[in-house]
């Protein structure tokens, strides 16, 4: 249980184009999903918290107009990197909170990540 | 400020020996603590958590962690390391300020040598 998928796993795009990354909770409903960015040999940097049916909450320093987040359903959140530049190249990981029968379980379940390369 | 510290960038251990990966935390209120493991080019896998109850928490793949409130620590342990345990390990604490965000440590690379 508590499986999260991401698509695509790898994407290469040209500078100036936009890229959409999908995050799906496969066997549970996720009212809250999180988007992280991870640089090589570094920890995860939380970019934003995605709430179903409402606007995402961005962390300080993250450009909301550049990293568009949509959480249209209880099982799907998308991150769109708009007008991508080489400095946006990174490993993007999403996660989702699961709820047990007694309420939230607090741990997050992570997708396998998306490697974005902007040329 | 809420924070998590993993003081070791890398831990080296021989296969079959016990391993410990250290984590200390600073958070207001009762801490909700987690350990995750990451294999190369993969997302994070949940290992175990401490919310309340017994200070010794058992998790996946034979790992366990001990919550020590007085030392504000949550060290990850395993009695006998395997080469396949080699990976990047992250300690995390729930941010009590909202949305149940997790605050991650910098990560510790565990290398288990045959």
Contacts between the chains, C-beta under 8 A, distances in Angstrom:
chain1	res1	chain2	res2	distance
A	2	B	46	8.0
A	4	B	43	7.5
A	6	B	43	7.5
A	32	B	99	6.3
A	32	B	100	7.1
A	34	B	101	7.0
A	34	B	102	7.8
A	42	B	106	7.6
A	42	B	107	7.6
A	43	B	90	6.8
A	43	B	104	5.0
A	43	B	105	6.7
A	43	B	106	4.8
A	43	B	107	5.2
A	44	B	44	7.6
A	44	B	90	7.3
A	44	B	104	5.1
A	46	B	101	6.2
A	46	B	102	7.8
A	49	B	99	4.8
A	49	B	101	6.4
A	51	B	99	7.8
A	57	B	99	6.8
A	91	B	41	7.6
A	93	B	43	5.2
A	93	B	44	7.1
A	95	B	43	7.7
A	95	B	44	7.6
A	97	B	100	6.1
A	104	B	100	6.9
A	106	B	32	5.4
A	106	B	34	7.9
A	106	B	49	6.9
A	106	B	51	6.5
A	106	B	94	6.0
A	106	B	100	6.1
A	107	B	34	5.7
A	107	B	46	5.2
A	107	B	49	5.3
A	108	B	46	7.6
A	108	B	102	6.0
A	109	B	46	6.4
A	110	B	36	7.4
A	110	B	43	3.8
A	110	B	44	4.3
A	110	B	45	7.2
A	110	B	46	7.8
A	111	B	43	5.1
A	112	B	42	5.6
A	112	B	43	4.6
A	113	B	41	7.0
A	113	B	42	6.4
A	113	B	43	4.8
A	115	B	41	6.9
